[in-house]
């Protein structure tokens, strides 16, 4: 029997719905099978056990599965693919019956996905397929997100330590630029305060782990040609270059530099009124962490490289644009430049000293503070 299955994916539980996708009307035994399937898999666990149970139920049938694109969908996709099932991932923005529904819930979403898949099997294509990265690329993405979380934790910890010292009126012998440096932590531990002792231990652990993560990223990226191109651009640190590389994955899927920047949400939204187009703020599509890293890399590039991007920033600032507005516009240009460089397999020509200084700033723990200072100017 031909079956189309829609699966609404969530972190803990999935909802599945199956419909007959053959010619003509389903036989009574087919209807009975589908009803039983829909009852048993109305909710099932989003792990290999749940996917294996689904596979065992449908293994004797010709099945096509459709899921909506999301971060969790990638995990489900590869679990199902490793079980030998045919899976398609659809772009969420194309699924109007779901996005525009007034009765949106897990059951209805799964039912609609099954309907989309059935019509596709009949020759009607209503959506674009989402790009699914390989397991190797997913592994690198996980490592990058691990590093991003550690950076965020360390930044929050620095604020916590400063606040703890301030409200108690305690001061260090000097104004350390990095409150978690070796010297600063030595003085902090000298206060014998239990909270500060815990904070200093956590800071040391985070820093050690961040160094180990960086070593892993360098090892995984050492032979990657796309990484080498991005790494050559002043402004990119090891994390930003690695994350952009693994999020780009197959750059051939982008038609041009604009579509590449658009995938990161760095291009303006277009609003049309009275047949007149107007550019609005950026679309903010895609991965928010990648967009943030691109802006950070562009910020470092502006201050460490003489290029058309840094000249564009100066020109926009001189015309009255706010720092953030000018920076995002330059990040858009950065994305287009990187697309062209990767397609043509060209590295960025920069003096070794300038490149080293830019990389040092890009990987600096104080980059966030430097960007905030520029934003307030």
C-alpha positions in Angstrom: 0.0 0.0 0.0 1.2 3.5 -0.8 1.1 5.7 2.3 1.8 9.4 2.8 2.8 10.3 6.4 3.1 13.8 8.0 5.1 14.1 11.2 4.8 17.3 13.3 8.1 17.3 15.2 8.8 18.6 18.7 11.6 18.1 21.2 10.0 15.5 23.3 7.0 14.1 21.3 6.0 13.9 17.7 2.6 13.7 16.1 2.1 11.5 13.0 -0.8 11.1 10.6 -1.0 8.7 7.6 -3.2 8.8 4.6 -3.8 6.4 1.6 -1.7 7.6 -1.4 -2.6 4.9 -3.9 -5.0 5.1 -6.9 -8.7 4.8 -6.3 -10.3 4.1 -2.9 -8.5 2.3 -0.1 -9.7 -1.3 0.7 -11.3 -1.9 4.1 -8.1 -3.6 5.4 -6.1 -0.5 4.3 -8.5 1.8 6.1 -8.3 -0.3 9.2 -4.5 -0.2 9.1 -4.4 3.5 8.7 -6.9 4.2 11.5 -4.9 2.0 13.9 -1.7 3.7 12.9 -3.1 7.2 13.4 -4.4 6.1 16.8 -1.2 4.5 18.0 1.1 7.3 16.6 -0.9 10.3 17.5 1.9 10.9 20.0 5.2 9.1 20.1 8.7 9.9 21.5 11.1 12.0 19.5 14.0 9.5 19.9 15.3 6.5 18.2 13.0 4.2 20.1 9.9 6.1 18.8 11.3 6.2 15.2 12.1 2.5 15.3 8.5 1.7 16.4 7.2 3.7 13.5 9.5 2.0 11.1 8.5 -1.5 12.3 4.8 -0.6 11.7 5.2 0.6 8.1 8.2 -1.4 6.8 6.0 -3.6 4.5 4.5 -0.6 2.8 5.6 2.0 0.2 5.9 5.1 2.4 6.8 8.8 1.9 7.2 10.9 5.0 7.1 14.8 5.2 8.3 16.9 8.1 8.5 20.7 8.5 11.9 22.3 8.6 13.3 23.1 12.1 16.4 22.4 14.1 14.9 19.3 15.6 13.7 18.1 12.2 17.3 17.5 11.2 17.7 15.0 14.0 14.5 13.2 13.1 15.4 13.2 9.4 18.6 11.3 10.0 17.1 8.9 12.5 14.5 8.0 9.9 17.0 7.9 7.0 19.2 5.5 9.0 16.2 3.2 9.3 15.9 3.2 5.5 12.8 5.4 5.2 12.1 8.0 2.6 11.9 11.5 4.2 11.3 14.9 2.7 11.8 18.2 4.7 9.7 21.1 3.5 10.4 24.8 4.0 7.9 26.0 6.6 7.1 29.2 4.7 5.7 27.2 1.8 3.2 25.3 3.9 0.4 27.9 3.9 -2.3 25.4 5.0 -0.3 25.2 8.3 1.1 28.7 8.7 -2.3 30.4 7.9 -4.5 27.9 9.7 -6.9 29.1 12.4 -7.0 25.7 14.0 -3.3 25.1 14.4 -2.3 22.2 16.7 -0.1 19.2 16.5 -2.8 16.9 15.1 -4.0 19.2 12.4 -0.4 20.1 11.4 0.4 16.4 11.0 -2.8 15.8 9.0 -1.9 18.8 6.7 1.7 17.5 6.2 0.3 14.1 5.2 -2.0 15.9 2.7 0.9 17.8 1.2 2.9 14.6 0.8 0.0 12.7 -0.8 -0.5 15.5 -3.3 3.2 15.5 -4.1 3.1 11.8 -4.7 0.3 12.4 -7.1 2.4 14.9 -9.0 1.4 18.2 -7.4 4.3 20.1 -5.9 3.4 22.8 -3.4 6.6 23.3 -1.5 10.4 23.5 -1.8 12.6 21.0 -0.2 14.8 22.2 2.7 18.6 21.5 2.5 19.6 18.9 5.1 23.2 18.9 6.1 25.3 15.7 6.5 25.8 14.1 9.8 29.4 15.4 9.8 28.3 18.9 9.3 25.7 18.5 12.1 28.4 17.4 14.4 30.4 20.6 13.8 27.3 22.7 14.3 26.8 21.1 17.7 30.4 21.9 18.7 30.0 25.5 17.5 26.7 25.9 19.5 28.5 24.4 22.5 31.2 27.1 22.2 28.5 29.8 21.7 26.8 28.7 24.9 30.1 28.8 26.8 30.8 32.3 25.5 27.4 33.5 26.7 27.9 31.9 30.1 31.3 33.5 30.6 29.9 36.9 29.6 27.1 36.6 32.1 29.5 35.3 34.7 31.7 38.4 34.3 28.7 40.7 34.9 27.8 38.6 38.0 31.3 38.9 39.5 31.5 42.7 38.9 28.0 43.1 40.5 29.0 41.0 43.5 32.1 43.1 44.0 30.3 46.4 43.6 27.4 45.8 46.0 30.0 44.8 48.7 32.3 47.7 48.0 35.2 45.5 47.2 37.8 46.6 44.7 40.7 44.9 43.0 44.2 46.4 43.0 43.6 47.6 39.5 40.9 47.9 36.9 41.3 44.6 35.0 40.1 44.6 31.4 39.2 41.0 31.8 37.7 40.3 35.2 38.3 36.6 34.7 42.0 36.9 33.8 44.5 34.9 35.9 45.6 37.9 38.0 42.0 39.0 38.6 40.8 35.6 39.7 43.7 35.3 42.1 42.6 38.5 43.8 39.0 37.5 43.7 39.7 34.2 45.5 41.6 36.1 48.2 38.4 37.6 49.5 37.4 34.1 50.7 33.8 34.8 49.7 31.9 31.6 48.9 30.1 33.0 45.9 33.2 34.5 44.4 35.1 31.2 45.0 32.4 29.4 43.0 32.4 32.0 40.3 36.1 31.9 39.9 36.1 28.1 39.7 33.4 28.3 37.0 35.3 30.9 35.1 38.4 28.8 35.0 36.4 25.7 33.9 34.7 27.7 31.1 37.9 29.1 29.8 39.6 25.7 29.8 36.7 24.2 28.0 36.6 27.0 25.4 40.3 26.4 24.6 39.6 22.7 24.1 36.6 23.4 21.9 38.8 25.7 19.8 41.4 23.0 19.3 38.6 20.6 18.2 37.3 23.1 15.7 40.8 23.8 14.2 41.3 20.0 13.8 37.9 19.5 12.1 38.3 22.4 9.8 42.0 22.1 8.8 41.3 20.6 5.4 38.0 22.3 4.6 38.4 24.6 1.5 35.5 26.8 2.4 36.8 27.4 5.9 40.2 28.4 4.5 38.6 31.1 2.3 36.5 32.5 5.2 39.4 32.2 7.7 41.5 34.4 5.3 39.1 37.3 5.7 40.2 39.8 8.4 37.4 39.8 11.0 36.7 36.1 11.4 37.8 34.2 14.4 38.0 30.4 14.7 34.4 30.2 15.9 32.8 32.6 13.5 34.7 31.0 10.5 33.8 27.5 11.6 30.1 28.3 12.2 29.7 30.1 8.9 31.4 27.2 7.1 29.1 24.5 8.6 26.0 26.6 8.3 26.8 27.3 4.6 27.4 23.6 3.9 26.9 23.5 0.2 27.3 27.1 -1.2 26.3 25.9 -4.7 22.7 26.0 -3.5 22.8 29.8 -3.5 22.2 31.5 -6.8 24.3 34.6 -6.0 25.7 36.6 -3.2 22.4 38.3 -2.4 20.6 35.0 -1.9 23.5 33.9 0.4 23.2 37.1 2.5 19.4 36.7 2.4 19.7 33.2 4.0 21.3 34.8 7.0 18.5 37.5 7.2 20.9 40.3 6.3 18.9 41.7 3.4 16.1 44.3 3.7 12.5 43.2 3.7 10.5 44.5 0.8 7.1 46.2 1.4 5.0 47.2 -1.5 2.2 49.8 -1.2 0.4 51.5 -4.2 2.7 49.6 -6.5 5.7 51.3 -4.9 8.4 49.1 -3.3 9.9 50.2 0.0 12.9 48.7 1.7 12.2 48.0 5.4 14.4 46.5 8.2 16.3 43.3 7.6 14.3 40.1 7.2 16.0 38.3 10.2 15.6 35.0 8.5 17.8 32.0 9.2 20.0 31.4 12.2 20.2 34.3 14.7 23.5 33.2 16.1 25.1 33.1 12.6 23.7 36.6 11.8 25.2 37.9 15.1 28.6 36.3 14.3 28.5 37.9 10.8 27.9 41.3 12.3 30.8 40.8 14.8 33.2 39.7 12.1 32.2 42.7 10.0 32.8 45.0 13.0 36.3 43.6 13.4 36.9 43.8 9.7 36.0 47.5 9.6 38.6 48.4 12.2 41.4 46.1 10.9 41.1 46.2 7.1 41.1 48.8 4.3 38.4 47.5 2.0 35.3 48.6 0.2 33.4 47.3 3.2 35.2 49.6 5.7 34.8 52.5 3.2 31.1 51.7 3.0 30.8 51.9 6.7 32.5 55.3 6.9 30.3 56.6 4.0 27.1 55.5 5.7 28.2 56.9 9.1 29.0 60.2 7.4 25.6 60.3 5.8 24.0 60.1 9.3 23.3 56.4 9.6 23.3 54.9 13.1 26.2 52.5 13.9 24.0 49.4 13.9 22.3 50.3 10.7 25.6 50.9 8.9 27.1 47.7 10.4 24.3 45.5 9.2 24.5 47.0 5.7 28.2 46.2 5.7 27.5 42.6 7.0 25.2 42.2 4.0 28.1 43.2 1.7 30.4 40.9 3.7 28.1 37.9 2.9 28.1 38.8 -0.8 31.9 39.1 -0.9 32.4 35.7 0.9 30.0 34.0 -1.6 32.0 35.3 -4.5 35.3 34.3 -2.9 34.2 30.8 -2.1 32.7 30.3 -5.6 35.9 31.4 -7.2 38.1 29.7 -4.5 40.0 32.9 -3.8 41.5 33.8 -0.4 41.6 37.4 0.9 44.9 39.2 0.5 46.0 40.7 3.8 49.2 41.5 5.6 50.0 38.8 8.1 50.3 41.3 11.0 46.9 42.9 10.2 45.3 39.5 9.8 46.7 38.3 13.2 45.5 41.4 15.0 42.0 41.0 13.5 41.8 37.3 14.5 43.0 38.2 18.0 40.2 40.8 18.3 37.6 38.4 16.8 38.4 35.7 19.3 38.7 38.2 22.2 36.3 37.8 25.1 36.0 41.6 25.2 34.5 41.9 21.7 31.0 42.3 23.0 32.0 45.2 25.2 33.9 46.9 22.3 30.8 46.6 20.1 28.6 48.1 22.9 30.9 51.0 23.2 30.8 51.7 19.5 27.0 51.4 19.6 26.8 54.1 22.3 28.9 56.6 20.4 
